[in-house]
Amino acid sequence: MPFLKYLSAVLLCCFVLLRLPGFCNVPIPADTLTLEENSVNKPRLLAMGSGLAVGYTATLVALNEAWYKEQRNAGFHFFNDNKDWLQQDKAGHFYSSFHFGRTGIEILRGAGVPEKKAVLYGGLLGIVLQAPIEFFDGFQAEYGASAGDLIANSLGAAAVISQELAWGEIRIMPKFSFNTTGYAALRPKVLGTNLPEQVLKDYNGQTYWASVNVGSFLKNASSYPKWLNVAVGYGVEEIVYNEKPLNQELGLQAYRQFYLSPDINLMHFKGKNKVINTMLYFLSIVKVPAPTLEYSNRKGFRFHSVYF
């Protein structure tokens, strides 16, 4: 559902704030055991958990007031939306779940939770946070809970957990980019009336990327620059309505787009400054504008000198 993206944006901002110096910066007691003895900074973990719980609960309450109260209720049921939006919404679920999990892992690490537990528990955060939304959706008469959304959420969590367990780092980073389109004006209530709404709701302008850190797969002696990634992207075009006849009335026919582009691994530039590191962490979820090769079965190959 579109409102899930607002939830994702709000919660991601909360997570980033928790990483900033001074937020939940609870000192470790003098009698705390060493990390080797399985120490956990319990006061800090409690402060972080409480902050997230309060923020999440407040967001769900606001979501209920702004969205669900206006909807017709029905018995819990599932709704098959797997063909909608050419699966672009599923890419968004995967992306959100991955980065919730990624941030959950970092938060638990910062609290001194043992590595494997931090990865397994933190990595599941995307599923935990998004599951209640699907539960609420299941009671809505006009749609329902989506098995496809649940699968996408699970795949996003699995992607971040498997990379951390296998490599101890993220080598394939899901990223996002957006450019404005004229399609939102054709259906502003659904695709957005202003830029912030369009970023979240206009699937025509969204591109989801898998940015591969090639250097991390090569031997240390390799001269390949560790900061240079290769990104593969996915997007859609000419989709204003999911119903094909309604789309055709506007002279539109939805189609898929695939992209290949260089990218920058911003996490390579981490240093000792915590504020800069946090900024790099946040920016690392966005694809850097760069020359891009596009392919679609409608227009074939196209080259963009700069694409975002």
MARDO-995507 format. One record per atom (N, C-alpha, C): residue number from 1; x negated, y, z negated; atom name. Coordinates in steps of 0.02 Angstrom, whole numbers, plus 50000, padded with zeros to 5 digits. Each point is the difference from the previous one (the first is absolute). Layout:
// residues N
   seq       u       v       w   atom
   NUM       X       Y       Z     CA
...
//
This chain:
// residues 308
   seq       u       v       w   atom
     1   49958   49941   50000      N
     1   50042   50059   50000     CA
     1   49956   50062   50000      C
     2   50022   50056   50030      N
     2   49958   50059   50004     CA
     2   49980   50028   49933      C
     3   50046   49996   49949      N
     3   49984   50030   49936     CA
     3   49942   49966   49966      C
     4   49987   49937   50018      N
     4   49944   49964   49971     CA
     4   49935   50037   50014      C
     5   49996   50034   50056      N
     5   49938   50035   50017     CA
     5   49989   50060   49954      C
     6   50055   50033   49978      N
     6   49993   50053   49951     CA
     6   49973   49972   49935      C
     7   50028   49943   49980      N
     7   49976   49966   49940     CA
     7   49926   49985   50006      C
     8   49980   49974   50056      N
     8   49930   49982   50011     CA
     8   49955   50061   49995      C
     9   50021   50055   50030      N
     9   49960   50061   49998     CA
     9   49992   50026   49929      C
    10   50056   50001   49963      N
    10   49998   50025   49931     CA
    10   49955   49957   49957      C
    11   50008   49935   50004      N
    11   49961   49955   49958     CA
    11   49926   50001   50018      C
    12   49986   50005   50065      N
    12   49930   50002   50020     CA
    12   49966   50062   49972      C
    13   50036   50056   50000      N
    13   49972   50061   49970     CA
    13   49988   49990   49925      C
    14   50045   49965   49966      N
    14   49991   49986   49929     CA
    14   49937   49959   49989      C
    15   49989   49950   50042      N
    15   49942   49957   49994     CA
    15   49936   50040   50010      C
    16   50001   50044   50049      N
    16   49940   50040   50013     CA
    16   49985   50046   49941      C
    17   50052   50029   49970      N
    17   49991   50042   49942     CA
    17   49968   49961   49943      C
    18   50018   49938   49992      N
    18   49972   49959   49946     CA
    18   49926   49987   50010      C
    19   49977   50008   50061      N
    19   49929   49989   50014     CA
    19   49958   50062   49989      C
    20   50033   50058   49994      N
    20   49962   50062   49993     CA
    20   49969   50004   49930      C
    21   49941   50033   49995      N
    21   49968   50008   49935     CA
    21   50047   50037   49952      C
    22   50006   49975   49940      N
    22   50042   50031   49950     CA
    22   50068   49968   49991      C
    23   50024   49965   50052      N
    23   50064   49966   49995     CA
    23   49988   49931   49969      C
    24   50036   49987   49946      N
    24   49994   49936   49965     CA
    24   49928   49986   49981      C
    25   49962   50052   49985      N
    25   49929   49991   49984     CA
    25   49993   49986   49926      C
    26   50025   49943   49978      N
    26   49999   49981   49930     CA
    26   49931   49971   49983      C
    27   49966   50028   49949      N
    27   49933   49974   49984     CA
    27   50003   49928   49974      C
    28   49947   49963   50014      N
    28   49995   49931   49976     CA
    28   49977   50001   49927      C
    29   50037   49967   49956      N
    29   49981   49998   49929     CA
    29   49930   49972   49991      C
    30   49968   50020   49946      N
    30   49931   49980   49988     CA
    30   49993   49925   49991      C
    31   50052   49967   49974      N
    31   49995   49929   49987     CA
    31   50024   49957   50059      C
    32   50011   50032   50059      N
    32   50023   49962   50058     CA
    32   49945   49952   50022      C
    33   50019   49939   50018      N
    33   49952   49951   50024     CA
    33   49972   50020   50067      C
    34   49944   49973   50019      N
    34   49970   50014   50065     CA
    34   50041   49967   50054      C
    35   49991   50024   50062      N
    35   50037   49972   50057     CA
    35   49986   49927   50008      C
    36   49937   49979   49988      N
    36   49983   49930   50006     CA
    36   50040   49957   49951      C
    37   50023   50031   49945      N
    37   50039   49963   49951     CA
    37   50075   50009   50013      C
    38   50016   50016   50062      N
    38   50070   50005   50021     CA
    38   50035   50059   49966      C
    39   49967   50058   49997      N
    39   50029   50058   49968     CA
    39   50051   50033   50046      C
    40   50051   50028   49970      N
    40   50050   50039   50036     CA
    40   50011   50064   49959      C
    41   49999   50057   50032      N
    41   50014   50062   49967     CA
    41   50076   50005   49991      C
    42   50025   49969   49946      N
    42   50072   49995   49991     CA
    42   50035   50067   49994      C
    43   49972   50049   49965      N
    43   50033   50066   49998     CA
    43   50009   50030   50069      C
    44   49948   49996   50041      N
    44   50004   50028   50067     CA
    44   50050   49960   50043      C
    45   49998   49934   49994      N
    45   50046   49958   50038     CA
    45   50073   50016   49980      C
    46   50011   50009   49935      N
    46   50067   50016   49976     CA
    46   50023   50069   50026      C
    47   49954   50048   49999      N
    47   50017   50067   50024     CA
    47   50017   49999   50074      C
    48   49960   49963   50039      N
    48   50013   49995   50072     CA
    48   50066   49965   50013      C
    49   50010   49944   49966      N
    49   50062   49962   50010     CA
    49   50061   50040   49981      C
    50   49996   50037   49945      N
    50   50056   50041   49978     CA
    50   50015   50055   50050      C
    51   49947   50031   50025      N
    51   50009   50054   50050     CA
    51   50033   49975   50063      C
    52   49978   49942   50023      N
    52   50029   49971   50061     CA
    52   50073   49979   49988      C
    53   50013   49971   49941      N
    53   50068   49977   49985     CA
    53   50048   50059   49997      C
    54   49979   50054   49968      N
    54   50043   50059   49995     CA
    54   50012   50030   50069      C
    55   49946   50007   50040      N
    55   50007   50028   50066     CA
    55   50044   49958   50045      C
    56   49992   49934   49995      N
    56   50039   49954   50042     CA
    56   50074   50001   49980      C
    57   50013   49999   49935      N
    57   50069   50001   49976     CA
    57   50035   50064   50021      C
    58   49965   50057   49993      N
    58   50029   50064   50019     CA
    58   50015   50001   50075      C
    59   49956   49970   50039      N
    59   50011   49998   50073     CA
    59   50060   49958   50017      C
    60   50009   49943   49967      N
    60   50057   49956   50013     CA
    60   50066   50034   49980      C
    61   49999   50037   49944      N
    61   50060   50036   49979     CA
    61   50018   50053   50051      C
    62   49949   50038   50023      N
    62   50012   50051   50050     CA
    62   50025   49969   50065      C
    63   49972   49943   50018      N
    63   50021   49964   50060     CA
    63   50073   49979   49995      C
    64   50020   49976   49942      N
    64   50069   49979   49990     CA
    64   50048   50060   50006      C
    65   49981   50056   49971      N
    65   50042   50059   50002     CA
    65   50006   50028   50071      C
    66   49944   50001   50036      N
    66   49998   50033   50065     CA
    66   50024   49955   50056      C
    67   49997   49934   49991      N
    67   50013   49955   50056     CA
    67   50055   49949   49986      C
    68   49990   49959   49950      N
    68   50045   49943   49991     CA
    68   50070   50019   49977      C
    69   50007   50054   49963      N
    69   50066   50019   49976     CA
    69   50047   50018   50057      C
    70   49971   50021   50057      N
    70   50041   50020   50057     CA
    70   50017   49941   50045      C
    71   49973   49942   49987      N
    71   50010   49942   50043     CA
    71   50056   49955   49974      C
    72   50033   49965   50047      N
    72   50051   49951   49981     CA
    72   49967   49937   49974      C
    73   50024   49975   49943      N
    73   49970   49941   49970     CA
    73   50036   49937   50023      C
    74   49963   49945   49998      N
    74   50028   49934   50017     CA
    74   49962   49949   49959      C
    75   50019   49936   50006      N
    75   49963   49948   49966     CA
    75   49930   49994   50030      C
    76   49953   49975   49961      N
    76   49931   49995   50024     CA
    76   49998   49956   50062      C
    77   49965   50024   50051      N
    77   49994   49963   50062     CA
    77   49936   50021   50037      C
    78   49979   49959   50047      N
    78   49942   50017   50042     CA
    78   50024   50026   50067      C
    79   49959   50041   50031      N
    79   50015   50031   50064     CA
    79   49940   49992   50045      C
    80   50010   49972   50059      N
    80   49945   49987   50046     CA
    80   49986   50062   50042      C
    81   49947   50036   49983      N
    81   49981   50059   50038     CA
    81   49932   49991   50033      C
    82   49981   49938   50011      N
    82   49933   49985   50026     CA
    82   49988   50027   50071      C
    83   50054   50010   50038      N
    83   49991   50026   50068     CA
    83   50003   50076   50003      C
    84   50019   50032   49945      N
    84   50008   50072   49999     CA
    84   49933   50036   50007      C
    85   50002   50057   50034      N
    85   49942   50044   50007     CA
    85   49938   49965   50027      C
    86   50010   49946   50036      N
    86   49944   49961   50029     CA
    86   49949   49982   49947      C
    87   50023   49987   49939      N
    87   49960   49979   49943     CA
    87   49953   50054   49972      C
    88   50010   50062   50023      N
    88   49957   50054   49974     CA
    88   50012   50011   49925      C
    89   50062   49990   49978      N
    89   50014   50007   49929     CA
    89   49966   49946   49959      C
    90   49992   49941   50029      N
    90   49966   49946   49965     CA
    90   49925   50015   49992      C
    91   49972   50033   50051      N
    91   49931   50023   49994     CA
    91   49992   50048   49942      C
    92   50051   50043   49991      N
    92   49999   50047   49944     CA
    92   50003   49965   49932      C
    93   50040   49947   49995      N
    93   50003   49962   49938     CA
    93   49933   49967   49986      C
    94   49970   49970   50050      N
    94   49934   49968   49992     CA
    94   49949   50052   49975      C
    95   49999   50057   50033      N
    95   49954   50054   49984     CA
    95   50009   50024   49927      C
    96   50062   50013   49981      N
    96   50013   50024   49931     CA
    96   49980   49948   49949      C
    97   50018   49937   50011      N
    97   49985   49947   49953     CA
    97   49924   49991   49993      C
    98   49965   50004   50056      N
    98   49927   49993   49998     CA
    98   49969   50053   49956      C
    99   50020   50063   50011      N
    99   49967   50054   49964     CA
    99   50024   50007   49928      C
   100   50061   49980   49984      N
   100   50020   49995   49930     CA
   100   49955   49948   49966      C
   101   49992   49943   50032      N
   101   49957   49947   49972     CA
   101   49928   50022   49993      C
   102   49975   50033   50050      N
   102   49931   50025   49999     CA
   102   49990   50047   49941      C
   103   50047   50045   49990      N
   103   49994   50048   49945     CA
   103   50011   49966   49933      C
   104   50045   49951   49998      N
   104   50010   49962   49938     CA
   104   49937   49964   49978      C
   105   49964   49973   50048      N
   105   49937   49966   49985     CA
   105   49950   50049   49970      C
   106   49994   50059   50031      N
   106   49952   50050   49976     CA
   106   50018   50025   49930      C
   107   50065   50007   49987      N
   107   50021   50023   49934     CA
   107   49982   49948   49946      C
   108   50012   49937   50015      N
   108   49983   49948   49951     CA
   108   49925   49993   49992      C
   109   49963   50008   50053      N
   109   49927   50000   49995     CA
   109   49976   50056   49954      C
   110   50030   50059   50010      N
   110   49981   50058   49959     CA
   110   50015   49990   49927      C
   111   50047   49956   49984      N
   111   50017   49986   49931     CA
   111   49960   49942   49972      C
   112   49954   49973   50040      N
   112   49957   49946   49976     CA
   112   50029   49931   50004      C
   113   50055   49992   50037      N
   113   50029   49933   50008     CA
   113   49951   49957   50041      C
   114   49989   49937   49981      N
   114   49955   49956   50037     CA
   114   50017   49999   50074      C
   115   49949   49995   50042      N
   115   50007   50010   50072     CA
   115   50055   49958   50032      C
   116   49999   49935   49989      N
   116   50049   49957   50033     CA
   116   50071   50017   49979      C
   117   50010   50014   49936      N
   117   50067   50018   49976     CA
   117   50021   50068   50028      C
   118   49952   50047   50005      N
   118   50016   50065   50028     CA
   118   50023   49994   50071      C
   119   49967   49957   50038      N
   119   50019   49990   50071     CA
   119   50068   49966   50006      C
   120   50010   49946   49962      N
   120   50062   49962   50007     CA
   120   50060   50039   49973      C
   121   49994   50031   49942      N
   121   50056   50035   49971     CA
   121   50010   50068   50035      C
   122   49946   50036   50009      N
   122   50006   50066   50032     CA
   122   50023   49994   50072      C
   123   49977   49948   50035      N
   123   50018   49992   50070     CA
   123   50074   49986   50011      C
   124   50033   49975   49949      N
   124   50072   49985   50005     CA
   124   50044   50060   49987      C
   125   49970   50056   49984      N
   125   50039   50059   49981     CA
   125   50048   50022   50054      C
   126   49979   49994   50063      N
   126   50043   50020   50055     CA
   126   50064   49960   50002      C
   127   49995   49935   49988      N
   127   50060   49958   49998     CA
   127   50044   50019   49941      C
   128   49969   50008   49942      N
   128   50038   50016   49939     CA
   128   50038   50065   50007      C
   129   49968   50051   50028      N
   129   50031   50065   50004     CA
   129   50055   50004   50053      C
   130   49992   49963   50054      N
   130   50048   50005   50055     CA
   130   50058   49950   49995      C
   131   49991   49948   49959      N
   131   50053   49950   49993     CA
   131   50066   50029   49974      C
   132   49999   50045   49949      N
   132   50064   50027   49977     CA
   132   50038   50037   50054      C
   133   49964   50032   50046      N
   133   50034   50035   50054     CA
   133   50040   49952   50043      C
   134   49969   49943   50016      N
   134   50036   49950   50039     CA
   134   50060   49972   49961      C
   135   49992   49994   49935      N
   135   50055   49977   49958     CA
   135   50059   50048   50003      C
   136   49985   50065   49994      N
   136   50053   50050   50005     CA
   136   50032   49999   50069      C
   137   49958   49994   50051      N
   137   50026   49998   50069     CA
   137   50048   49942   50010      C
   138   49988   49945   49964      N
   138   50041   49941   50009     CA
   138   50073   50010   49982      C
   139   50015   50053   49963      N
   139   50070   50013   49980     CA
   139   50033   50053   50044      C
   140   49965   50024   50051      N
   140   50028   50051   50043     CA
   140   50038   49969   50058      C
   141   50062   50024   50010      N
   141   50045   49969   50049     CA
   141   49975   50010   50072      C
   142   49967   50057   50014      N
   142   49980   50016   50068     CA
   142   49938   49963   50023      C
   143   49962   49975   49953      N
   143   49941   49960   50018     CA
   143   49990   49945   49949      C
   144   49945   49995   49966      N
   144   49989   49948   49951     CA
   144   49926   49991   49988      C
   145   49983   49951   49961      N
   145   49929   49984   49988     CA
   145   49971   49971   50064      C
   146   49937   50014   50011      N
   146   49967   49977   50062     CA
   146   49946   49950   49984      C
   147   50008   49939   50026      N
   147   49948   49949   49991     CA
   147   49937   50021   50037      C
   148   50008   50034   50056      N
   148   49942   50024   50038     CA
   148   49959   50050   49960      C
   149   50034   50045   49963      N
   149   49965   50048   49957     CA
   149   49961   49963   49946      C
   150   50032   49951   49969      N
   150   49967   49962   49947     CA
   150   49938   49963   50026      C
   151   50006   49973   50060      N
   151   49943   49966   50030     CA
   151   49944   50049   50015      C
   152   50017   50059   50027      N
   152   49950   50051   50015     CA
   152   49965   50023   49936      C
   153   50039   50010   49947      N
   153   49971   50019   49935     CA
   153   49951   49947   49976      C
   154   50019   49937   50007      N
   154   49957   49945   49977     CA
   154   49936   49995   50041      C
   155   50006   50011   50066      N
   155   49941   49998   50043     CA
   155   49952   50057   49984      C
   156   50027   50058   49984      N
   156   49958   50056   49981     CA
   156   49960   49985   49936      C
   157   50034   49971   49951      N
   157   49966   49980   49938     CA
   157   49949   49946   50013      C
   158   50017   49951   50041      N
   158   49954   49946   50016     CA
   158   49938   50026   50035      C
   159   50009   50050   50043      N
   159   49944   50028   50038     CA
   159   49948   50033   49954      C
   160   50024   50039   49951      N
   160   49952   50034   49957     CA
   160   49968   49951   49951      C
   161   50040   49953   49974      N
   161   49973   49951   49952     CA
   161   49949   49955   50034      C
   162   50015   49975   50059      N
   162   49954   49954   50034     CA
   162   49934   50033   50018      C
   163   50002   50064   50020      N
   163   49937   50034   50016     CA
   163   49958   50011   49938      C
   164   50032   50019   49945      N
   164   49962   50012   49939     CA
   164   49971   49935   49973      C
   165   50037   49945   50005      N
   165   49974   49936   49975     CA
   165   49945   49973   50046      C
   166   50008   50009   50065      N
   166   49951   49973   50047     CA
   166   49937   50041   50005      C
   167   50007   50067   50001      N
   167   49942   50043   50013     CA
   167   49984   50048   49943      C
   168   50045   50007   49952      N
   168   49988   50049   49946     CA
   168   50007   50071   50023      C
   169   50031   50011   50058      N
   169   50010   50067   50028     CA
   169   50052   49997   50056      C
   170   50022   50058   50022      N
   170   50047   50004   50056     CA
   170   49961   50011   50064      C
   171   50004   49952   50045      N
   171   49966   50006   50064     CA
   171   50047   50016   50057      C
   172   50063   49985   49991      N
   172   50051   50015   50051     CA
   172   50054   50043   49966      C
   173   49999   50064   50013      N
   173   50042   50048   49964     CA
   173   50061   50020   50041      C
   174   50060   49987   49976      N
   174   50060   50027   50033     CA
   174   50000   50077   49994      C
   175   50013   50033   50056      N
   175   50001   50073   50000     CA
   175   50062   50024   50038      C
   176   50012   50066   49993      N
   176   50060   50030   50028     CA
   176   49982   50065   50035      C
   177   50035   50014   50055      N
   177   49995   50065   50032     CA
   177   50068   50020   50027      C
   178   50008   50065   50013      N
   178   50065   50025   50023     CA
   178   49992   50058   50047      C
   179   50042   50002   50051      N
   179   50005   50059   50042     CA
   179   50074   50015   50012      C
   180   50017   50063   50004      N
   180   50070   50020   50008     CA
   180   50026   49980   50069      C
   181   50064   49985   50003      N
   181   50033   49982   50064     CA
   181   50064   50040   50008      C
   182   50029   49996   50058      N
   182   50064   50034   50011     CA
   182   50060   49958   49983      C
   183   49988   49938   49979      N
   183   50055   49954   49987     CA
   183   50038   50017   49936      C
   184   49966   50029   49951      N
   184   50033   50016   49937     CA
   184   50058   50049   50011      C
   185   49993   50045   50048      N
   185   50052   50049   50013     CA
   185   50064   49967   50027      C
   186   49993   49940   50028      N
   186   50058   49964   50027     CA
   186   50041   49966   49946      C
   187   49969   49988   49942      N
   187   50035   49967   49945     CA
   187   49967   50021   49934      C
   188   50005   50064   49983      N
   188   49962   50027   49943     CA
   188   50017   49969   49932      C
   189   50063   49978   49990      N
   189   50018   49972   49935     CA
   189   49963   49935   49987      C
   190   49983   49964   50052      N
   190   49966   49936   49993     CA
   190   49925   50007   50009      C
   191   49979   50041   50048      N
   191   49929   50006   50017     CA
   191   49966   50061   49968      C
   192   50038   50042   49966      N
   192   49969   50055   49963     CA
   192   50017   50068   50028      C
   193   50012   50048   49955      N
   193   50017   50068   50020     CA
   193   49940   50047   49995      C
   194   49947   49980   49966      N
   194   49940   50041   49994     CA
   194   49939   49954   50002      C
   195   49941   50030   50000      N
   195   49939   49961   50008     CA
   195   49990   49947   49945      C
   196   50006   50017   49936      N
   196   49991   49948   49948     CA
   196   50048   49941   50009      C
   197   50063   50015   50017      N
   197   50048   49945   50011     CA
   197   49981   49959   50061      C
   198   49979   50034   50054      N
   198   49983   49964   50061     CA
   198   49939   49955   49991      C
   199   49953   50021   49960      N
   199   49941   49958   49986     CA
   199   50023   49933   49970      C
   200   50051   50003   49958      N
   200   50024   49940   49966     CA
   200   50052   49961   50040      C
   201   50036   50034   50045      N
   201   50059   49968   50029     CA
   201   49999   49991   50076      C
   202   49960   50040   50035      N
   202   49999   49995   50074     CA
   202   49949   49948   50021      C
   203   50024   49940   50013      N
   203   49956   49945   50019     CA
   203   49964   50013   50066      C
   204   50028   50042   50043      N
   204   49968   50015   50064     CA
   204   49933   50035   49991      C
   205   49993   50038   49946      N
   205   49938   50037   49990     CA
   205   49950   49965   49956      C
   206   50020   49943   49971      N
   206   49955   49964   49954     CA
   206   49957   49950   50037      C
   207   49938   49995   49978      N
   207   49956   49946   50024     CA
   207   49968   49967   49940      C
   208   50004   49934   49997      N
   208   49968   49962   49947     CA
   208   49938   49965   50028      C
   209   49946   50004   49962      N
   209   49935   49977   50024     CA
   209   49971   49946   49954      C
   210   49959   49957   50029      N
   210   49956   49956   49963     CA
   210   49929   50023   50017      C
   211   49968   50034   49952      N
   211   49934   50029   50011     CA
   211   49947   49952   49973      C
   212   49960   49973   50045      N
   212   49952   49947   49983     CA
   212   49931   50030   49988      C
   213   49972   49987   49941      N
   213   49932   50022   49985     CA
   213   49951   49950   50029      C
   214   49982   50009   50062      N
   214   49958   49952   50037     CA
   214   49934   49987   49964      C
   215   49970   50053   49974      N
   215   49935   49994   49968     CA
   215   49999   49952   49941      C
   216   50056   49994   49965      N
   216   50003   49955   49942     CA
   216   49997   49927   50020      C
   217   50014   49985   50063      N
   217   49997   49931   50024     CA
   217   49932   49982   50030      C
   218   49956   50050   50005      N
   218   49934   49989   50029     CA
   218   49947   49993   49946      C
   219   49943   49975   50018      N
   219   49945   49993   49952     CA
   219   49976   50068   49978      C
   220   49972   50002   49940      N
   220   49977   50064   49972     CA
   220   49947   50033   50044      C
   221   49963   49960   50037      N
   221   49947   50028   50042     CA
   221   50027   50032   50063      C
   222   50064   49991   50014      N
   222   50030   50028   50060     CA
   222   49997   50076   50000      C
   223   49988   50029   50058      N
   223   49997   50073   50007     CA
   223   50068   50031   50012      C
   224   50052   49958   50004      N
   224   50067   50026   50011     CA
   224   50020   50045   49942      C
   225   50025   50061   50013      N
   225   50017   50047   49945     CA
   225   50057   49973   49957      C
   226   49989   49998   49935      N
   226   50050   49972   49954     CA
   226   50063   50044   49995      C
   227   49995   50062   50021      N
   227   50057   50046   49995     CA
   227   50046   49996   50061      C
   228   49979   49965   50053      N
   228   50038   49999   50063     CA
   228   50045   49939   50004      C
   229   50064   50011   50000      N
   229   50049   49946   50006     CA
   229   50029   49996   50071      C
   230   50033   49944   50013      N
   230   50039   49992   50061     CA
   230   50072   49986   49978      C
   231   50047   50040   50027      N
   231   50069   49995   49978     CA
   231   50046   49977   50056      C
   232   50046   49955   49983      N
   232   50052   49977   50046     CA
   232   50067   50025   49973      C
   233   50039   50032   50043      N
   233   50062   50031   49977     CA
   233   50062   49974   50034      C
   234   50058   50012   49967      N
   234   50065   49980   50027     CA
   234   50050   50056   49991      C
   235   50039   50014   50053      N
   235   50051   50051   49996     CA
   235   50059   49982   50044      C
   236   50052   50042   49998      N
   236   50059   49990   50042     CA
   236   50020   50067   50030      C
   237   50039   49998   50052      N
   237   50020   50061   50035     CA
   237   50072   49992   50026      C
   238   50034   50056   50006      N
   238   50068   50004   50028     CA
   238   50050   49957   49960      C
   239   49995   50003   49934      N
   239   50048   49963   49959     CA
   239   50035   50049   49952      C
   240   50061   50018   50019      N
   240   50041   50046   49960     CA
   240   50055   49961   49965      C
   241   50027   49950   50035      N
   241   50050   49955   49973     CA
   241   49975   49928   50005      C
   242   50018   49959   49951      N
   242   49984   49929   50005     CA
   242   50044   49965   50052      C
   243   50060   50026   50010      N
   243   50046   49971   50048     CA
   243   49979   50020   50071      C
   244   49984   49951   50040      N
   244   49975   50013   50068     CA
   244   50046   50043   50042      C
   245   50067   49988   50001      N
   245   50045   50042   50040     CA
   245   49998   50074   49980      C
   246   49997   50014   49934      N
   246   49997   50069   49978     CA
   246   49935   50033   50021      C
   247   49945   49962   49997      N
   247   49936   50026   50023     CA
   247   50002   50016   50075      C
   248   50031   49955   50037      N
   248   50003   50008   50073     CA
   248   50044   50059   50020      C
   249   50050   50017   49960      N
   249   50041   50058   50014     CA
   249   49959   50064   49999      C
   250   49945   49999   49963      N
   250   49955   50058   49998     CA
   250   49946   49995   50053      C
   251   50003   49947   50041      N
   251   49949   49990   50051     CA
   251   49935   49972   49972      C
   252   50005   49965   49943      N
   252   49940   49975   49966     CA
   252   50000   49924   50000      C
   253   49940   49973   50000      N
   253   49991   49927   49994     CA
   253   49938   49988   49956      C
   254   50012   49973   49941      N
   254   49946   49992   49951     CA
   254   49946   49953   50026      C
   255   49937   50018   49984      N
   255   49944   49956   50019     CA
   255   49943   50007   49949      C
   256   49956   49952   50001      N
   256   49944   49997   49954     CA
   256   49937   50031   50030      C
   257   49956   50024   49956      N
   257   49935   50028   50020     CA
   257   49945   49969   49958      C
   258   49943   49989   50032      N
   258   49942   49972   49966     CA
   258   49940   50046   50011      C
   259   49958   50007   49949      N
   259   49946   50049   50003     CA
   259   49933   49969   49979      C
   260   49947   50029   50028      N
   260   49932   49982   49980     CA
   260   49960   50064   49993      C
   261   49968   50009   49943      N
   261   49967   50064   49986     CA
   261   49944   49991   49949      C
   262   49948   50043   50004      N
   262   49951   50001   49946     CA
   262   50029   50033   49938      C
   263   49973   49985   49942      N
   263   50024   50029   49938     CA
   263   49941   50009   49953      C
   264   50011   50036   49946      N
   264   49948   50013   49951     CA
   264   50017   49966   49934      C
   265   49953   49964   49972      N
   265   50008   49969   49935     CA
   265   49982   50051   49947      C
   266   50049   50037   49976      N
   266   49988   50054   49953     CA
   266   49973   49975   49933      C
   267   50016   49938   49981      N
   267   49976   49973   49937     CA
   267   49925   49989   50001      C
   268   49970   50001   50058      N
   268   49927   49994   50006     CA
   268   49965   50060   49969      C
   269   50034   50057   49996      N
   269   49970   50062   49977     CA
   269   50012   50014   49926      C
   270   50023   49950   49963      N
   270   50010   50008   49928     CA
   270   49934   50018   49966      C
   271   50005   50042   49949      N
   271   49941   50019   49962     CA
   271   50014   50000   49925      C
   272   49970   50046   49963      N
   272   50009   50002   49928     CA
   272   50056   50047   49979      C
   273   50022   50044   50045      N
   273   50053   50048   49983     CA
   273   50068   49966   50002      C
   274   50033   49996   49943      N
   274   50063   49963   49995     CA
   274   50056   50033   50040      C
   275   50000   50067   50001      N
   275   50053   50035   50037     CA
   275   49994   49987   50074      C
   276   49938   50004   50026      N
   276   49989   49986   50071     CA
   276   50017   49927   50016      C
   277   49980   49955   49956      N
   277   50015   49929   50011     CA
   277   50075   49987   50003      C
   278   50037   50035   49956      N
   278   50073   49992   50000     CA
   278   50030   50028   50065      C
   279   49974   50056   50023      N
   279   50023   50028   50064     CA
   279   49986   49952   50057      C
   280   49940   49971   50001      N
   280   49983   49952   50052     CA
   280   50046   49938   49997      C
   281   50014   49979   49939      N
   281   50045   49942   49990     CA
   281   50069   50014   50030      C
   282   50026   50059   49987      N
   282   50066   50019   50025     CA
   282   49999   50008   50076      C
   283   49948   50032   50027      N
   283   49996   50012   50072     CA
   283   49985   49936   50039      C
   284   49974   49950   49965      N
   284   49981   49938   50035     CA
   284   50060   49961   50026      C
   285   50061   50019   49980      N
   285   50060   49966   50024     CA
   285   50025   50031   50065      C
   286   49967   50053   50023      N
   286   50021   50036   50061     CA
   286   49948   49991   50054      C
   287   50022   49986   50060      N
   287   49955   49992   50058     CA
   287   49972   50068   50021      C
   288   49935   50003   50011      N
   288   49968   50061   50023     CA
   288   50015   50011   50074      C
   289   50020   50061   50020      N
   289   50011   50014   50071     CA
   289   49937   49985   50041      C
   290   50009   49967   50057      N
   290   49943   49979   50040     CA
   290   50023   49983   50071      C
   291   49953   49994   50047      N
   291   50018   49976   50067     CA
   291   50033   49931   49995      C
   292   50052   49988   50039      N
   292   50039   49939   49993     CA
   292   50024   49974   50067      C
   293   49996   49934   50007      N
   293   50028   49966   50059     CA
   293   50067   49970   49981      C
   294   50052   50016   50039      N
   294   50067   49976   49987     CA
   294   50022   49952   50055      C
   295   50038   49948   49980      N
   295   50030   49956   50050     CA
   295   50073   49987   49983      C
   296   50043   50002   50051      N
   296   50070   49980   49993     CA
   296   50022   49968   50066      C
   297   50049   49956   49996      N
   297   50024   49969   50062     CA
   297   50040   50050   50043      C
   298   50016   50058   49971      N
   298   50036   50051   50038     CA
   298   49952   50045   50040      C
   299   49946   50020   49969      N
   299   49955   50048   50032     CA
   299   49930   49974   50012      C
   300   49988   49936   49983      N
   300   49934   49972   50010     CA
   300   49948   50031   49954      C
   301   49939   50009   50024      N
   301   49947   50029   49960     CA
   301   50000   50076   50007      C
   302   49990   50033   49942      N
   302   49994   50073   49998     CA
   302   49944   50018   49952      C
   303   49963   50053   50017      N
   303   49946   50022   49956     CA
   303   50018   50067   49969      C
   304   49991   50005   49934      N
   304   50010   50063   49963     CA
   304   49933   50025   49976      C
   305   49982   50061   50018      N
   305   49935   50027   49977     CA
   305   49998   50006   49924      C
   306   50057   50016   49971      N
   306   50008   50000   49927     CA
   306   50071   49977   49985      C
   307   50005   49949   49957      N
   307   50067   49974   49983     CA
   307   50004   49993   49924      C
   308   50058   50020   49974      N
   308   50012   49992   49928     CA
   308   50067   49967   49990      C
//
